[in-house]
Amino acid sequence: MRIIHSLDGKEISKETSENAGFLLTNRIGGFCFFRKILSSKFEGFFFSDKEDVYKVIESVSPEDSGEVSELRNSFSQVSRKRGDNQESYFVPEGINALCYELKDKARIRLSLDVRKGYDTREWGREYSITKDKGCLIISFTKRTDKREDSTDSRKEYSVYLAIAGDIEGHEEPDRWVKKHYEEDYERHSYPNDRYVYEATVLKGKRFVFAASADKASAVREAMHVLKNLKMLKRKRDRSVQRSGIKIKDKEISMAYICAKNSLQSLVAMKEKETGIFAGLPWFFQFWGRDEAVSLKALLSADMEDEARSILLRDVVNIQEDGRVPNRFPSTETGSADAVGWVFKRIQDLIAMDKIKVQKKDTGIRDWLRYSIEGLLEKHTKQGFAWNSPKETWMDTEFGGDNRAGARIEIQALRLNMYRLMHELSEQKRYAELQNELRQKVREKFWNKEWLADGLDDWTIRPNIFIAAYAYPEMLSRKEWTRCFDAALKQLWLRWGGLSTIEKNNALFCPESTGEDVQSYHRGDSWFWINNLAAMVMHRISRRRYRKNIDRILKASAEEILWHNAAGHHSETSSAGRFKGTQCPAMAWSSAMFIELVEEIE
């Protein structure tokens, strides 16, 4: 399949053997994600209703048209060639709808798998098809079933799919078909087989699918999109992000544009709250850490108001223990680093003159003081910032590895909070806290060769690069160089990334184990960390680390353009071989790529 990225008359293309696809969002929580060959239960068309995300469409394709031979990303919409026909996909902003168009009239087969995003129960699924107000309407009801539930035949929810367009006729196969999801099988994501409903065969060229928990809303939105399609497309075109900076390398330039548009597409308004989805198609929540890491790059995507709104939401939700919730809505799992990233971004916006702080203003200072006091009381031990198991960004456990205790990047983020508070308040106490912790870190974490990952844990991990990013004053430039040299010997991957644990460690996994967490933070290479590491290497010595920086930059650009969801940046790659794995569109991966490009160009 050939992948093409095209914008403003410029395009780049490449043949790939990857089972790549595309992802479009409506920025209110809905999206579509389709690969060349269906391979995951997380592919399809999804919509958001209140706090829930529902899958609706499993697949839509013309009959007897052959395989996809070309995918063209035009940013506001995507088109694909199938044999002699061409299909295009468009998701209007702010509407739970998908427009599917063909160059030539054809019969299209529509398969459905209506369910809440993570609900894979098989029984109690009911479909019916009617016509109303110019639309074909497919009604779905989910009921409990005693084979899977504690009750039987109790209605849980209903979903309606309204189909409008130049429909010349339809048939109703009314049958269930078993699908096998090969990627889910490889990722140990269960179930990897599922029955889906082959609902209808439609004939025509243009179809609008609108989904809602309310029948009238689904019909209204389908007709609105059909009647105003040209206007909606023009509106979407105007929102496409351009580069804004000159970049000589064509692939890096296009990947930079893709990353800006990807990050913008993950910003969503849900329940009157603005946030950034951590990643699609399966991290469709606002995660405090991921959002804060991504916030600085939002400014490059002309989303300054959204960045400030998210930061305001974070600071007013600081809890008694000084932390911000791990997720919105919150979960029981704590986040040791989210609040540190929040105040790092406030510091960045102050430095960029995007947030004004006058001496008479007390708002940010008061929230920062409140946070620090809570952290000192609840999450400080032996003078160090202290966390429980699975509270850092490496939030899995395997073989006793859960990163409980005092961790290097958490110390760096705490140090930066002390520094910011001293700058804002000019109170001596915070300078003293900063100096005391810095000295303790140097005594207990620094062995003159590398920084320990944790107190009494000399495992080499890429978290040292986060520490350098958050609080570069921890070491001198010469010391950072020595530290990076030692770390790269143990972590560097030939394709242009970093392992999440030293390669000679007994826990190191060269191949991704998917949803089995063994490799997740014990081998898998994370693109957000790779991009961040290249950034801090550039700051310490562009000349010394030139090969590492360039290789990371090229690997990330290649992954964005030609792998997984074309135009988006994946979550991870296996350590042993370069391949975008796990979540296809991760906010912080794109955000850190944006920062990296802007740092070095």
N, C-alpha and C positions, 0 to 999 in steps of 0.2 A: 504494500500500500504506500502511496505517496502522500506525505503530509505537506501542506502548504500553509504558510502564515502570510497574510496579505493585509496591508494597511496603507492608505494614501498613495497607491500606485507602486509601492515597494513590496517585494515579496521574496521569501526564501523557501526552498523546498528540499525534500530529501526522501529517498525510498527507505522504508523500514520494514523489518520482519516482525516488529512488535505488534501485539494485539492492542494497539493504542486506541484511544477514544477521545471524547470531548465532554466538557461539562459547562453548562450555562445556568445562571441563577436569575431569580427575579428580585432579589434583595429584600424580600420579606419572609425568607425562610424556605422558599420553594426552589427546586432545581431539576435539571435533567442530566443524566450521565449515561452515555451509550458508548460501548466499545465496538470495534470492528466485528468481533464475535462475542455474543453474550457469554459472560463467564463468572458473574457474581450476582447474588441476590440483592446487592446494593446498587445495581444498575437499573435504570428506568426513569420515570417521571414521578417526582415527589412534590407534595405541597404541604404548607404549614397552616395549622389552625390552633390558635392560642399557644399552648406550650408543647403541643404534639406535632410531630412530622409524620406524614402518611405517604407510603408508596401507593401509586395507583396503576400506572402503566408499566408492564413488564417489557414489552417490545412492540414496535410498530415498523412494518417494512413492506415493500411491494412484493407481490408474489412472483416467483420464478425470475427474479432480476439478477441473480448472481451475487458474488461477494463484493464487498466494498473495495474499490481499487484506488480511491483518492479521498482525502479529507482536507477540506479547505477551511481554515479558521480566519474569518473576517472580523472577529472580535465581537461584533454586535449579533452575529448569527454564524451558523456553521452549515456547510453543504458537503455532501458526499456523493461520489459517483458509484452507481451500481449497474454494471453492464452498460446499456445504452441510455439508461435513465439517470436522473439526478434528483436527490432528495435534499431539502433544506430544513433546518430547525431554527426556530426563533422563540425566545422566552421574553415576553414583554415585562418591563420593570413594574413592580408593584401589583401584579395580577397573577393569580394562580392558574396560569394557562400555558399551553405549548402549541405553537403553530407548526404544522408539518405540511410541506409543499413538495410537489413533484414537477419536474419539467414536462413529462408526458403523462397523460391520464393512465391510471393503472388500478388494479385491485390491490388493496392493502389489507394485511392481516394484523388484527389488533389483539394482543394478549394482555391480560390484566392480572395483577397480584395485589389487590387492595388490602392494606394492613398498616398498623402503626410501625414505625421504622424498625424497631427491634423485635417485633412480635412475629415469631415464626410458627405459631400454632397452625395446625392443618385443618382442624375440624370447625364446624359452625360458620362456614363462609357461604353466603347466599347472594346470588346475582339475579337481576331481572332487567329487561330492556323494554323501554316504552318510547313514544314520540310525544313532544310537547313544544309548542311555540317555535317551530322551525328547527328544533334540535332532536337528535337521537340521545336519549338519556339512559345511562346504565346506572342502576341503583345497587348499592352493596350494603349488606347488613352483617355485622359480626355478632354471633351469639356464642354463649358458652356451650361447651359439650363435655359431658361427664367422662369422656375418654381422655380429656386433657385438663379439665377444670373441676372445681369443687361443686359447681352448680351445673344445671343443664337447661339449655334453651333460653337463657336470660340474655336480653339484648344489651350489648355493650356500646355500640355506636353504628352510625350509618354514614356513608360517603356517596356522593353523586358525581358522576362524570358526564358532562354535557358535551356533545359533539356537534359542531356546526361546520358549514362549508358547502362546496358545490358537490354534494353527495348525490350521485345518480342512482344509487341503490345499495342495499346491504343484505347480507346473509347472516344467519345466526348459527354457527356450528354448535354452540352450546355444549362444549366438551372440555374436560380437564386433561391437561398434557403434563407429563412428568419432565422436568428440566433438570439437567445436571450442570452444576456450576464448577468448572474446572479450577478457576482461580481460588475459590473458596476451599475446594478440596486440597489444593497445594498449600494454602495458608492455615489449614486446620481450623477453618471457620465453619462451624456446624449450625444447622444442617447444610450440606452441600448438594442435596437433591430436594426438589420441592414441586408439588403440583400447582400449576397456574391455570387460569381460566382463559380459554380461547373464545373470546366474546363475540367477535363479529368480523366479517370481511366487508370492507367498504370499497366503493368504486368512485373515483374522482381524482382531482389534482390538488385540492387545497382543503385542509382539515384543521379545525381549531378544537383542542381538547381543554376544557376548563373543569377544575375539580373543586369541590367544596363540601363541607358538612351540611350545607343548606342547599336544597334543590334549586330554589329560585335564584340564589346567588350564582350557582354554577351556570344556569341558563343565561342569566344576565351578562356574566363575564364572557362567555363564549360568543354571544352575539356582539358585544362591545368590541372584542378583539377583531372579529371578522369584518365589522363595518369600519373600523379605524386602523386597520393593519398598517397602511402606509405611514400614517402619522406616528404610530407607536414605534415603527422601525426607524423613522427619522429621529425621534426622541432618543432612542437607544444609541444611534450613531453618534449623536452629539455628546454622549457621556463617555465615549471611548477615550481612554488615556493615551496620550502621545509621549514621546521620549522626553523632550525638554532639555536634553543634554546631547552633545555630539560624541558619538562612540564610533571609532573606526571599524572595529570588528563587526561584521554584519550579523553574525549569529548572536553575539553578546548584546548588540543593540536591540535585536528583535526579542531576545529572551527578557531583556529589561522591560520592554513595553508589555510583554506578556505578564511578567511578574506584577507590574503595576495594576494591570486590569484584573488579574487574578485576585490580588489583595482587595481591590475595590469590590469585586463580586462577592467576597466573603463577608463584607460589612452588611449587616441586616438590621431591619427594624422589626422587633417582635414584642407584642404586648406594650407598645409605646416606649420601648427601651431599645436604644442603639447599642449594638455590640458587634463583635467579630466572631464568626464561627471558627472554631479551631481548625476544622478541616472537613471537607466533603468527599465522599458521600456519607460518612458515618459519625463524624464528630460534630453534629449539628447542635451544639450548645456554645454558650459563651464561657470559656475557661479563663479565669483571671490571669494566670501566668502567660498563656499564649497570647491573650489580648495585649498585655502590657509589653511583652517582647516586641509585638508587631506595631505598636503605636507610632513610633518615630517615623516609620516608613509611610504611614498614612498621609503625612504632610506632603510627600512627593506625589501622592495620588490625589492632591487637591481636596483632602478631607480633614482640614484643620478643625472644623466645627465638630465633626464626629469624634476626633481624637480627644478634644476637650470634654465632650459629653461623657465619653467612656471613663476618662480620668475622674471626673466629678462623681460619677456613679460609684467608682471604686473607693474614693476617699470617704464619702458619706456612709459607706457600708463597712468601714473599718470596725472590727469586732473588739470586745473587751480585751482579748489576748493580743491585740495589736496587729492582727492579720486581716487580710481581705478574704472573702470566701473563695474556696477553690474553684467554684463554678457558680454561674447564675442561671437558674436557681441553684442554691448551694447544695453540697453533698456532705456526708459525714467526714470524708477524707480531708485532712488539712493540707494547706500549701505553705511550705516554709519560705518560698522565694517570691510569691506573687506580689506581696506588699513592697518588697525591695525593688522589684522591677517597676512597680507603679511610681515610686518616688524617684527612681532613675529616670523615668520618662518625664516626670514633672521637672526635674533638674534640666533635662535636655531641652524642653520647651521654654524654660526660663532663659537658658543660654541662647536659644534661637529667637528670643524676643517674641515668642508666641503666647506666653503667659506673663502678665505684668504683676510684679510683686513689689508693692511700696512698703516702706518701713512701718507705716501705720496700719497696713493690712495684717490681720491675724489669722485669716482662714486657713491657708495652707500650713502655716507654722503650728497652729493649734492641732490640726489633724496629724501632722507629723510628730508632734510632741506626744499626743495621745497614743499613737502607734508605738513609738519608741518605749514609752512607759509600760505599755502592755507587753511588749516583747521582752523587756528587762525582767518583768515579774513572772511571765509564764513560759518563756522560751529562751532562757539564758541559764547556762550552767558552767561553773568554773570560769566565768567571764566570757565564754564563747556563745555565739548564737547556736541554739540546739534544736534539733528536730527529731521527730519520731520516725519509725519506718515508713518508707514510701511517700514521704512528704516533699521530696525534691522533684525536679523535672524527671529524674530517673525513678519513676514511681511504680516499679515492679519489684518482685522478689523471686529469686531463684538461688538455690544452693547457699542460703544464708546471707545473700547479698541484698540488703534493703536500704543501705545508706543511712541508718539511724545514727544519731550523734551530732558531732560538730563537723560540718562539711565545708570545703574550701570556698565554693561560690557563694554559700550562704553567709560566710564571714565577710566576703567582699561586698555583698549587697548591704549588710548591716553597717559596715564601715562607711559606705557611701551615704547611708541615711544619717549617720552621726555627722558626717562632713556637711551635708546639705543643711541639717538643722543648725549647725554652728554658723554657717554662712547666712542663714535667714534670721537667726536670733541674736548672733554675736555673744551668746552665752558660753562662758569658759567651760562649763561642765561637759558640753558636747565635744569640744576639742579634746578634753581629757579622756572621755570615753573612746574617742577615735584613736588617740595615741596609745592608750592602754591595750586596746584590742589589736591594733597593728603590731605592736611589740610582741604580744602573745602569739599571734599568728606566725610571725617570723621565727620565734623561738621554737614552736611546736610543729609547724608545718613545713618549714624550709630547711632542707639539709645541705644547702649550698649547691645542689645539683638539680633538684626538681621540688615542686610543691606536692605535699601529700594530698590525697583525695579527702582524707578525713583525719581526725585526731587519732594517732597511732595506726593509721591505715595508709601505707605508702604505695598503694596501688596507683599506677599511672592511668589517668583518665582525662578526657578533653575538657573537664570542668575547670582546669587551670586557665583555659582561654576565656571562659566566662568571667573568672576572677580578674583577668587582665582587662577585660572590657568594662567591668563594673567599677573597678577600683585599681587603676594602673599604678598608683603610688605604693602598692603593697611591696613591690620590688623595684630596684633600679633598672634602667634599660639594659645594662650589662647582665644583671641577674635574670631578667626575663629572657634574654637571648640564651643563656645557659639552660634555663628551664625549658624553653621551647625546643632546643636542640635535643635534650634528653627525652622529652615527650614524643617528638616526631620519630625518633628511632624506634619507639615501641608502638606507636599508634598509626603511623602513616600507611595508607593503602595505595598500591601502585596506580590504581585508576583515578586517584585524585580525591581522596576523602580520609576521614579519621575513624578508627574503630572506637567504640564506646568503652573499651577496656583494653589494656595492653595485650598484645597478641600472644605472649607467652604465658598468659594467665590460664589456669585450668578451666575457668568459666568461659573463655573465649569461644564464640561460635562463628565460623566463617560463612555459614549459610543462614538466611533468615528462617526462623521457625514459625513465622506468622503469628496467629493468635496465641500460640504457646509462647509464653513470655521469655523463654530461655535465652534467646538471642537479642531480644528487644533493646536491652541496655548492656548487653554483654557481647558485643560484636557489631550488630547493625550500625551502619553509619548514618547519622542524621544530617540532613542537608542544612538545617538551620545552624547547627554547630559548625559544620564545615565552613559555611559562609562567614560566620562570626569569627572563627579562628583565622581565616585568611585576612579578615579586616584587621585584627590585632597584630598579626604578623607584619602586615603592611605598615602599621604604626611604629612597630619596634625596629624593623629593618626591611624595607622593601627590597633592597639589593640582596641581602642574605637569603631571604625566603622567596625570591622571585619565582622559582620553579614550582614551589608548593602553591603559592598564590594563584599563578596562572593555571595550574592543573585543576585546582578546586573551581576556579571561575569557569573554565571550559566544561568541566564535568557537570556543574550545575546548569549551565546554559544548555548543554546537550539534553539533560534530563527534562528541562522545562519544554524544550521545543519538540522532541521526538519520542518521548516515552510516556507511558501511562495515560494521563489526561493531557493531551497536547495543549500547551499554553499555560499549564499550571505546574507548580513545583511539588513533587511528592514528599512524603514524610521521611523515608529512609531508603537505603540500598543495602543489600547484603554486603558484608565486608569483603568476601572473597571474590565477588564479581559485580561489575557495575550494572545495576538494574533498579529502576525505581520500584519500590515495594511499599506495602502498607497503604496508608491513606493517599489517594492520588492528588489532592489539592489541599496543601497545608498552609495556613496563613503565615506562620512564622518562618517557614522555608522561603516563601516569596519575599517577606519583609526583610529578612537578612540578606537575601540576594540583592534587593534594591539598595540597601545600605552599603553593601560591598562594592557594587558598581559605582555608586556615587562617591565612595571613599577613594577609589583608585583612578577614576576618570577625571 
